[in-house]
């Protein structure tokens, strides 16, 4: 690719256009949500490539121990970063609400506050991740054969925590304004960089597992820089300016009010998954690798559901901000139904082809056996997982973030961990650990169904005001 061609691509990627912003308070709600969800879906596909490319290439060229080192850190990484992702999502709700109400001043202050808060959070996460990596991995009962490579991967990965957080903050800002296309362009660009660097470092230069993390850091930094260049470009109706980046008290209070429950919810789910990972690690490196590969595939499988959930949150926030309650209800019903149907179709496909898909990462019978065993237990219950996440997205869009936080804390954390401790002490077989997921999905879905049908969630913002 020539230098002029590359310059042209980057120029187009950072070009501003107010037409990128979608007002979801008018027009056909279903077509608007599909239009908004599709770029998010593609963005999530490339986002998942960040993690999956590392696992796939490492597993193919560095062996099972290296694969276990990369996959064993997945839940721990999610635990540490998911809290800040939740806060960013809460900030997106605040921006969507003010955008729907037509309050440009509050939208601008919320955006600048989110960027300031993201910068502080990213630096804090880098410090904690680099310093406490060995302690976390020992606590998770990481296999001694895997430990040295896991420490390498984890520490280098968290050197890029600032870029990772800032990219998610910028995406939350753009998605809140109905602009889901820009983040897609930047993510495609950086994902391709990540795959290229993975192959270059590992296959060509024959470096260790740490180089996969370095490739991820470089690519994440590229996407974060592109996002900030776009947001700071003159001509955008909400142009970011350096002199305005600070923590505005009122905006910070709103972001924490709506984002803290989501952050806690994500952390609760992450903590529960770390506990699951800890129990699975006790069965050895093959179980760790099999479980890790299953999680990578499941991450891809659930992307359509995540896309609809994000679209639903933005759609509902904007329309409730504009006091269009019936329109918000229509969007909620559509997103829940579409997400549940898609999830079940994907689950059936994964149930049938689990062995082949897992074998793409590692051909050893032990890894395939553990991964396929979990897939055959959980895949047919994906519609319940989708239903729970969809109603939670509706609650967040309505300013009711405390509700999913309470459900996840009680069911997906306390309930799941209690179940696992009990079955491990009594039965001690790994398949009973896998059953923790469909059991807790069922319980949470029943609770969410009653809340969605019988609560007045559409007036959440007014009641809090």
C-alpha positions in Angstrom: 0.0 0.0 0.0 1.5 3.4 -1.0 2.0 6.3 1.3 -0.5 8.4 -0.5 -3.1 5.7 -0.3 -2.6 5.3 3.4 -2.9 9.1 3.9 -6.2 9.1 1.9 -7.6 6.3 4.1 -6.7 8.1 7.3 -8.1 11.4 6.0 -11.5 9.8 5.2 -11.5 8.0 8.6 -11.1 11.2 10.5 -13.3 13.4 8.3 -16.2 14.9 10.2 -19.8 14.8 9.1 -22.9 15.7 11.2 -24.8 13.2 9.1 -23.1 10.4 11.1 -25.3 11.4 14.1 -28.7 9.7 14.2 -31.7 11.2 16.0 -33.8 8.2 17.1 -36.8 10.2 18.3 -38.4 10.2 14.8 -38.8 7.8 11.9 -39.4 4.1 11.8 -38.1 2.7 15.2 -37.2 -0.7 13.8 -35.2 0.5 10.8 -33.4 3.0 13.0 -32.4 0.4 15.5 -31.2 -2.0 12.7 -29.3 0.9 11.1 -27.7 1.7 14.4 -27.1 -1.9 15.5 -25.4 -3.1 12.3 -22.2 -0.9 12.6 -22.1 -1.9 16.3 -22.3 -5.5 15.4 -19.4 -5.2 12.9 -17.5 -3.2 15.5 -18.0 -5.9 18.1 -16.8 -8.5 15.5 -13.5 -6.7 15.0 -13.3 -5.9 18.8 -13.5 -9.7 19.4 -10.8 -10.2 16.8 -8.4 -8.4 19.2 -8.6 -11.2 21.8 -9.4 -14.1 19.4 -6.5 -13.3 17.1 -4.1 -13.5 20.0 -5.5 -16.8 21.1 -5.7 -18.3 17.6 -2.2 -17.4 16.5 -0.6 -18.2 19.9 -2.3 -21.6 20.0 -1.2 -22.4 16.4 2.4 -21.3 16.7 3.4 -21.4 20.4 1.5 -24.4 21.7 -1.0 -25.4 24.4 0.8 -23.8 27.3 1.0 -20.4 25.6 -2.7 -20.7 24.6 -3.6 -21.4 28.2 -1.6 -18.4 29.3 -3.5 -16.1 27.0 -7.0 -17.5 27.6 -6.5 -17.8 31.4 -6.2 -14.0 31.7 -9.4 -13.3 29.8 -11.8 -13.2 32.8 -9.3 -11.4 35.0 -8.9 -8.7 32.3 -12.6 -8.4 32.0 -13.0 -8.1 35.8 -10.5 -5.2 35.9 -11.7 -3.2 32.9 -15.4 -3.9 33.0 -16.1 -1.5 35.8 -14.8 1.4 33.7 -16.7 0.1 30.7 -19.9 0.3 32.8 -19.2 3.8 33.8 -18.6 4.7 30.1 -22.0 3.1 29.3 -23.6 5.2 32.0 -22.1 8.3 30.6 -23.6 7.3 27.2 -27.0 7.2 28.8 -26.5 10.7 30.2 -25.4 12.0 26.8 -28.3 10.3 25.0 -30.9 11.7 27.4 -29.6 15.3 27.1 -29.3 14.9 23.3 -32.9 13.7 23.1 -34.0 16.7 25.2 -32.1 19.1 22.9 -29.7 20.4 25.7 -26.5 20.9 23.8 -24.6 22.6 26.8 -25.2 19.5 29.0 -24.2 17.2 26.2 -20.9 19.1 25.7 -20.1 19.1 29.4 -20.9 15.4 29.8 -18.6 14.5 26.9 -15.7 16.5 28.3 -16.2 15.0 31.7 -16.2 11.5 30.3 -12.9 12.1 28.5 -11.3 13.5 31.7 -12.6 10.6 33.8 -11.5 8.1 31.2 -7.9 9.4 31.3 -7.7 9.1 35.1 -9.2 5.7 35.0 -6.9 4.4 32.3 -3.8 5.5 34.2 -5.0 3.9 37.4 -5.8 0.6 35.6 -2.3 0.5 34.1 -0.7 0.9 37.5 -2.8 -1.8 39.2 -2.6 -4.2 36.3 1.2 -4.1 36.0 2.0 -4.2 39.7 -0.4 -6.9 40.9 -0.4 -9.3 38.0 1.5 -12.2 39.8 -0.7 -11.9 42.8 -3.9 -12.1 40.8 -2.7 -15.1 38.8 -1.7 -17.0 41.9 -5.0 -16.3 43.5 -6.7 -17.8 40.3 -4.7 -21.0 40.8 -3.0 -20.6 37.4 -1.1 -23.8 36.4 2.7 -23.4 37.3 3.6 -24.5 33.7 1.5 -21.6 32.4 2.4 -18.9 35.0 5.5 -17.3 33.5 3.9 -16.7 30.1 0.6 -15.6 31.7 2.5 -12.9 33.7 4.3 -11.7 30.5 1.1 -11.5 28.5 -1.0 -9.8 31.3 1.6 -7.1 32.2 2.3 -6.1 28.6 -1.5 -6.1 27.9 -2.1 -3.6 30.7 0.6 -1.2 29.6 -2.1 -0.3 27.0 -4.9 0.1 29.5 -5.2 3.9 28.9 -5.7 3.4 25.2 -8.2 0.6 25.8 -10.3 2.8 28.2 -10.2 5.9 26.0 -11.3 4.0 23.0 -14.3 2.7 24.9 -15.1 6.1 26.2 -15.0 7.6 22.7 -17.2 4.8 21.4 -19.7 5.4 24.2 -19.8 9.1 23.3 -20.3 8.5 19.6 -22.9 5.7 20.1 -24.9 8.0 22.5 -25.2 10.5 19.6 -26.4 7.7 17.3 -23.1 7.6 15.5 -22.1 4.0 15.5 -20.2 4.0 12.1 -17.1 6.0 13.1 -16.0 3.6 15.8 -16.5 0.7 13.3 -14.1 2.3 10.8 -11.4 2.9 13.4 -11.8 -0.6 14.8 -11.5 -2.3 11.5 -8.3 -0.4 10.9 -6.7 -1.2 14.2 -7.9 -4.9 14.2 -6.1 -5.4 10.9 -3.0 -3.9 12.5 -3.3 -6.3 15.4 -3.5 -9.4 13.3 -0.6 -8.2 11.1 1.6 -7.5 14.1 0.6 -10.9 15.8 1.8 -12.8 12.7 4.8 -10.6 12.3 6.0 -10.9 15.9 5.1 -14.6 16.5 5.4 -16.3 13.1 8.1 -14.2 11.4 10.3 -12.9 14.3 9.4 -16.0 16.5 8.9 -14.0 19.7 7.0 -15.2 22.8 3.5 -14.8 24.1 4.3 -11.3 25.3 4.6 -10.0 21.7 0.9 -10.8 21.2 0.0 -8.4 24.0 2.3 -5.8 22.5 0.5 -6.1 19.2 -2.8 -5.6 21.0 -1.5 -2.5 22.8 -0.2 -0.9 19.6 -3.5 -1.5 17.7 -5.6 -0.2 20.6 -3.6 2.9 20.8 -4.1 3.5 17.0 -7.9 3.2 17.4 -8.0 5.5 20.5 -5.9 8.2 18.6 -8.2 8.0 15.6 -11.3 8.5 17.8 -9.8 11.5 19.6 -8.8 13.1 16.3 -12.3 12.8 15.0 -13.9 14.1 18.2 -11.6 17.1 18.3 -11.9 18.0 14.6 -13.6 21.3 14.0 -17.0 21.2 12.4 -18.6 18.6 14.7 -21.6 20.1 16.6 -20.0 18.8 19.9 -16.3 19.3 19.1 -14.0 18.3 22.0 -11.5 21.0 23.1 -8.5 20.5 25.3 -9.3 23.5 27.4 -12.8 22.2 28.3 -11.6 18.7 29.4 -12.3 18.6 33.1 -14.5 17.0 35.7 -17.7 19.1 35.7 -19.4 18.5 39.0 -23.0 18.1 37.8 -22.0 16.0 34.8 -19.7 13.8 36.8 -22.6 13.3 39.4 -24.9 12.2 36.6 -22.4 9.8 35.0 -21.7 8.2 38.4 -25.4 8.0 39.2 -26.2 6.1 35.9 -22.8 4.5 35.4 -21.8 3.2 38.8 -24.5 0.6 38.9 -23.5 -0.6 35.5 -19.9 -0.7 36.5 -20.6 -2.6 39.6 -22.8 -5.0 37.6 -20.0 -5.7 35.1 -17.5 -6.2 38.0 -19.9 -8.6 39.7 -20.2 -10.7 36.6 -16.5 -10.5 36.0 -15.8 -11.6 39.6 -18.2 -14.5 39.3 -16.4 -15.6 36.1 -13.1 -15.3 37.7 -14.3 -17.6 40.4 -15.5 -20.1 37.7 -12.1 -19.7 36.0 -10.3 -20.4 39.3 -12.2 -23.7 39.8 -11.6 -24.7 36.1 -7.9 -23.9 36.5 -7.7 -26.5 39.2 -8.4 -29.2 36.6 -5.2 -28.4 34.7 -3.9 -26.6 31.7 -6.1 -28.6 29.2 -9.3 -27.6 31.0 -8.0 -24.0 31.2 -7.3 -23.9 27.4 -10.6 -25.6 26.6 -12.7 -23.2 28.7 -10.7 -20.2 27.3 -11.4 -21.3 23.7 -15.1 -21.8 24.5 -15.2 -18.2 25.9 -13.6 -16.8 22.7 -16.2 -18.6 20.5 -19.1 -17.6 22.8 -17.9 -14.0 22.6 -18.3 -14.1 18.8 -21.6 -15.9 19.0 -23.1 -13.3 21.3 -22.2 -10.2 19.3 -25.6 -9.8 17.5 -27.2 -9.7 20.9 -24.7 -7.2 22.3 -25.4 -5.0 19.3 -29.1 -4.9 19.8 -28.7 -4.2 23.5 -26.5 -1.2 22.8 -28.9 0.0 20.2 -31.8 -0.4 22.6 -30.1 1.6 25.4 -29.4 4.5 23.1 -32.9 4.4 21.5 -34.7 4.2 24.8 -32.5 7.0 26.4 -33.1 9.4 23.5 -36.9 8.8 23.4 -37.4 9.0 27.1 -35.4 12.2 27.1 -37.9 13.4 24.5 -40.8 12.0 26.6 -41.9 9.6 23.8 -42.9 6.7 26.1 -44.9 4.5 23.6 -42.0 4.8 21.1 -39.6 3.7 23.8 -41.8 0.6 24.6 -41.9 -0.4 20.9 -38.1 -0.3 20.7 -37.7 -2.3 23.9 -40.1 -5.1 22.7 -38.3 -5.3 19.3 -34.8 -5.5 20.8 -35.7 -8.2 23.3 -37.5 -10.4 20.8 -34.8 -10.0 18.1 -31.9 -10.6 20.5 -33.5 -13.7 22.0 -34.3 -15.3 18.6 -30.9 -14.6 17.2 -29.2 -16.0 20.3 -31.0 -19.3 20.2 -30.3 -19.7 16.5 -26.6 -19.2 17.2 -26.7 -21.5 20.1 -28.1 -24.4 18.0 -25.4 -23.8 15.4 -22.7 -23.8 18.1 -24.1 -26.9 19.7 -23.8 -28.8 16.4 -20.4 -27.7 15.4 -18.7 -27.2 18.7 -15.9 -29.7 18.2 -14.9 -28.3 14.8 -14.9 -24.7 16.0 -12.8 -25.5 19.1 -10.4 -27.6 17.0 -9.5 -24.5 15.0 -7.7 -23.2 18.0 -6.1 -26.4 19.3 -6.3 -29.9 17.9 -5.5 -31.8 21.1 -8.3 -34.1 22.2 -8.2 -32.8 25.8 -8.8 -29.2 24.9 -11.6 -30.1 22.4 -13.2 -32.3 25.0 -13.4 -29.7 27.7 -14.5 -26.9 25.4 -17.2 -29.0 23.6 -18.5 -30.3 26.9 -19.2 -26.8 28.1 -20.7 -25.8 24.7 -23.1 -28.8 24.8 -24.3 -27.8 28.2 -24.8 -24.1 27.8 -25.4 -23.3 24.1 -29.1 -24.3 23.9 -29.8 -21.9 26.8 -28.5 -18.8 25.0 -32.0 -17.4 24.6 -32.2 -17.0 28.4 -28.8 -15.2 28.5 -30.0 -12.9 25.7 -33.3 -12.1 27.4 -31.6 -11.2 30.7 -29.1 -8.9 28.9 -31.8 -7.3 26.8 -34.0 -6.3 29.7 -30.9 -5.1 31.5 -30.1 -2.9 28.5 -33.7 -1.5 28.6 -33.3 -0.7 32.3 -30.0 1.1 31.7 -31.6 3.2 28.9 -34.4 4.1 31.2 -32.1 5.3 34.0 -32.8 2.2 36.0 -29.2 0.8 36.2 -29.6 -0.2 39.8 -32.1 -3.0 38.8 -29.7 -5.1 36.6 -26.9 -4.4 39.2 -29.1 -5.9 41.9 -30.1 -8.9 39.8 -26.5 -9.6 38.7 -25.1 -9.2 42.2 -27.7 -11.6 43.8 -28.0 -14.2 41.0 -24.9 -14.1 38.8 -22.5 -13.5 41.6 -23.7 -14.7 44.9 -26.0 -17.4 43.5 -23.5 -18.7 40.9 -20.5 -18.7 43.4 -22.6 -20.4 46.1 -23.7 -23.1 43.6 -20.1 -23.8 42.4 -18.7 -24.1 45.9 -21.5 -26.5 46.8 -21.2 -28.8 43.8 -17.4 -28.8 43.9 -17.4 -29.9 47.6 -20.0 -32.5 47.0 -19.5 -33.8 43.4 -16.2 -32.3 42.3 -16.8 -32.8 38.5 -16.2 -30.0 36.0 -19.4 -30.5 34.1 -21.4 -29.3 37.2 -19.4 -26.1 37.1 -20.5 -25.5 33.6 -24.2 -25.9 34.6 -23.8 -22.8 36.8 -24.4 -20.7 33.7 -27.8 -21.9 32.5 -29.1 -22.3 36.0 -28.4 -18.6 36.9 -29.5 -17.4 33.5 -32.9 -19.0 34.1 -33.3 -17.4 37.5 -32.3 -14.0 36.3 -34.7 -14.2 33.3 -37.7 -15.0 35.5 -36.9 -11.9 37.7 -36.4 -9.7 34.7 -39.6 -10.9 33.1 -41.6 -9.9 36.2 -39.9 -6.5 36.4 -40.3 -5.7 32.7 -44.0 -6.6 32.7 -45.1 -5.1 36.0 -42.8 -2.1 36.7 -43.1 1.5 35.5 -39.7 1.6 33.9 -40.6 4.2 31.3 -40.8 7.0 33.9 -37.4 6.2 35.5 -35.8 9.6 34.7 -38.7 11.7 35.9 -38.9 9.8 39.2 -35.2 10.2 39.9 -35.4 13.9 39.0 
